[in-house]
Amino acid sequence: MQNTFNINGKIYGVPQKGYVVTTVVNKKMLDEKGVALPSYDWTWEDMLNTAKGVADTKKGIAGIAPMGKGTEAGWNWTNFLFEAGGDVQTVDGKVTSAFNSEAGLKALEFYNKLRWEANVIPQDWALGWGDALGAFANGRTAMVMAGAENILEQALNQGGMKIEDVLTYPMPAAEKGGKHTGVLGGDYLIINPNATKDEQEMAFRYITFDYFTDNYLAAIEKDIQTRKTEGKFFIPPHINYFAADSEYGKKLQAIFDKYDNVYKYNAESNKLLDGKAEAQYNTQDYYGAMANVIQEVFSKKGTDLQGQLDAAAKLVQEKFFDSIKVE
């Protein structure tokens, strides 16, 4: 997480908490359909079969709801690009589009299969981030992909789902034995390099004021207690600024263990998480270009997948990447 803001050996920001994109599964929906839970060490094929087992188009129930609108559509798809071994761009004196690769085609073929062969995505597939999470919280889809903390907050505290019915999986590997790679993201506080040395020093002190303190632990416990009286759940960050097995991490876990309204991530699932940072240059522009590709794939059967990828790569290259000067 820290490496994202390590530029030429200088640190410009400090992480607070983070996530790797995960797939959250509605266990109750699978149980009701008699669909066996996949292993945490699952694959694209397992995801597809699980979605097929739950989807019911007549009732408007999807097996999985990939985001299909806005830059989040490209963000969701990039997880599969990474799992297939691909990259968004290469940086070597210049920035070059790399997502129209064999891996990119493989990832887009999987999306095409979800839409047309298996028919397991929502019929109204043009879902933004909030739409997809809302569909999961409302029981309209059995699976959704995002940072687990956000999905769980909406499902448990707004959707009224039971804690035992919501399982957090790593992203599936493209094939058995592959990595469960998800886009790595998080919350950071950034220090302005143009600020004075004194301002930078005070900014750093402000950022780290509660780091590793007993006051932080006490505040967390109070929040858990308050939520319990309100009938709400506490959703911990998936990744903290400190290691889970550190002395401080163990102190926090001891607090979590005291309460039944704290969501607990599965240890086996956590071990499989493989985070890969977002592209360094023009990430949102790339996501937007891929959103257009995904909408084309979801709306038109028989779309030229490689042609769409090549056109998007050319657009991003000429409009954004060619003007970048890499120092």
N, C-alpha and C positions, 0 to 999 in steps of 0.2 A: 504493500500500500504506500509506503513512504517513497519508494523509488519513482512514483509518478511525478513527485515534485522535487526530485533531485536532478537539477540541471547543471551539468558540468561540475559536479561536486558541491554545489551550493543548494541549500534547502530553502524552498520558497513557501512551503505549507506543511501543516501538521495534521495527520489523520485523527479523527475522533472515533469513527466506527465505519465498518465496511460490510460488503456483501459480495457474494458470487451469485449470479443469476441461478435460480433453482427452479424446479418444477414442484408445485404444491398439489397434492392429490386429495380428493374428497373420498376417504375410505368408505364412508357410509354408502355413497352411490355405487361403488364397486361391489360392496357386500350385497346390496339390494338386487343387483343384476347377476350375482353369482360369479363375478369376475375376480380371479385370484390376484392378490397384490403382487406386482413384479418385485424382483430383487432390487435392492438399492444399487447394485452393480448392473444396472439395466442398459439396454441398447435402444437405438432408434426403432428397431423392429418390435421390441417389447412395448415401447410407447405407442406405436401404431396399433398393435393388437389390443392393448388396454383400452385405447380410445374407441376402437371398433366394438369392443364388448359392452361399452357403456352408452354409446351414442344412440339416440332415438329421434330421428328426424321428424317423425309425426308429432312428437310431443315437444319439439324444439329443444331437445337436450343434446349438447355437443360432447364429444369425448375429450376434446382439447380446444382451447381458444387462443390461437396465436394472434398477436396484435396485428391488425391489418390497416391501420390508419395512422398518419403522422409519422414522425421520425422514430417513434417507439416500434413501428413495424420493422424497420431496418435493424433496430437494436435487438429485437427478439430473434430475428433470423441470423444475426451475426454469431450467436451461440453455436448454431449448427455449422456455420462456416469454420469456426475455430475447432469444433469437434472433428470435422473432416480433415483437419490439418492445414487449413488455409489461413490467409492473412488479408487484412484490408488493404494494406499498402506496404511497399518496401521503401526504406530510406537509406540511400547510399549516395550522398552528394546531391541527390534530388529525390523527390517524392513521386513514386509510381504506383498506379492502381494495380492491385494484385487479386482482387476478389472475383474476377472473371476467370478463375482458374479451374482446374479439374475438381478441386475441393468445393469451390463455389457452385459448380454445376451439380455436384452430388447433393449439396445442401438444398439447392433449389428444387431438385428432383424429388427430395423428400417432402417439401412443402406441396409440390404438385400432387404427390401421392396422397397426402392428407386431404387435399381438396377434392380431387376427382376420382381417384381409385377407391379410397376408403370412405369418403364423404363424412368426415368426423368433426369438421370445424363448424362453427355457427353458420346458419344460412345467411344471417346478416353479419358477415365476417369483417366488415369495416369497423373494427373496434379499436378505440384508443386505449391508453393505459388504464384509465379509470373505468372504462366500459368493460374491459376484460376482467379486471379484478372484481367489479360489481357482478358480472355474470357468474363468477366462481362463488362469491359470497351468497348469491341468490339461488344456487343450485342449478344453474343453467349450463354449466360445464363441469366435467369431472377433474380437469387439469388446467392450470394456467402457469405461465412462466414469468418470473420477475424476482426481485429481491424478496426473500421469504418474509422479512419483517413487515413489509407493507401489505402483502397478501394476507398474512395471519391477522394483522390488526383489523382489517376490514372484514374478514371472514368470521372471526371470533367475537369482536366487540361491536360490530355493526350488523353482521349477518346472523348472529346468534347461533353459530355452529358450535358443536361440542369439541373440546380440546382433543379428545381421543380420535375424532373423525378427520383430523387435518394432519396429514403427513408431509414432511418436507424431504424431497428427494434431490439429489444432485442432478444436473442435466444428464441425459442419457449419452452413453458413448456411441459413436457411429457404428462400431462393431465390437463384439466381445473382446475384452482385453484392452480396449482403447481408453483414452482419458475422458473424464467427465468434466470437460472444460466449459466454464461459463464466463460471461463477461464480468470482470472485476470492477466494482464501483464503490462509492462510499461518500462520507461526509468529511470535508476538510476545512480548516481555517487557513486562509492564505495571508501571508505577510507581504505588503507592498515593497518591492525592491527600491522604489523611489522615496520611501519614507526615510527620515533621519535615523541615525544609529540608535538614538534614545527611543524614538518611536517604535522602531523594530524590537528593541529590547522589551519595552512595556507590552507590545502586542504578544510577544512570545510568553511573557509572564501571565497575561490575561488568558491565552489559549490553554495553558497548562496549569491554571490555578487549582483546579480540582483533581488533577491527574494523580492517581495512586494515594488519595487521601481517605481517611476514615469518614470524613464529611460526605464524600461521594457515595460511599457504601450506605451510610445512614439515610441519605436522600433516596437512594434506590429502594431501600426497604420500606420507607414511608410511602413511596409511590405504590409499591406492591400492596401494602396494607389498605391504602385508600381505594385502590381498584377492587380489592376483595369485598370491601363494604358496599361497593357500588355494583357488585356482581359482574365485574369486568376482569379480563385477563391481562397480565403483564407479558409483553413480547420482548425478550432480550435482543439486542443486536446480534446478528449472526457472527460477526467478527468484531472484536474489540481492539482498542489500541494496545492492549496488553495480552500476553499469551494466556490461554485458558488454563494451562498447567503451571503457571507461575504462582508464587505465594499469594499475590494479590488476586489472581484469577480464582484460586481456591477459596479465598475469603468470600468472594462474590457468589461462587457456586454454593457455598454453605448457606448463604441467605436464600438463594433460589430453592434449595432443597427443603426449606422450612414451610413452603407454601404450595398449595395445590392449584393455585391460579396462575402459576408461572409456566409458560410454554417451554418444553424441553426438546431441543433438537436431538435427533438420533445420532449417537456417536459413530455408528457404522457409516451413516450417510455423510457426516462431517469429514470423515477420513478420506472420502472419495472426491471431495470438492477440489477442483483445479481451476484457479482463477487466472484469467488473462486480461491484462489492462486494455482499455479501449485504444483505438488508433491515436497516434500523436497529433496528426494534422487534420483539420476540417472534418472531424468525426460526425457532427450533426448534418453536415452537407451530404456526406456519404450515406448516412441513415435515410435522409430524405430521398435520395436517388434510388435507394433500394426499396423504399416504401412504394414508389411508383412501379417498380418491377413486381413486387409482391401483389399489388392490386391487379396488375395485368394478368398474373398467373392465376389468382383466385377468381377473376371475372371471366376469363376466356379459356376454354378447354383447348388443348393442343397448341398453346403458346410456345413459340420458339425460345426455349429457356436460355440457351447459350447466346442467342442473338440479343436477348434482353440484357443479359449480364454484360456483354461486350459494349452495347450502347450506353449502359449506365457507367461503365468504367471509362469510356471515352469522354462522356459528359463531365464526370468528376475530374478527370485528368486535365481537360482543356479549360474548364471553368475555375478550378481551384488549385490543383496540385502543381500545374506548370508555373504558376506565379510565386511559388514558395522558394525561398532561398535558404538552404540548409547550411548553417555555419559549422 
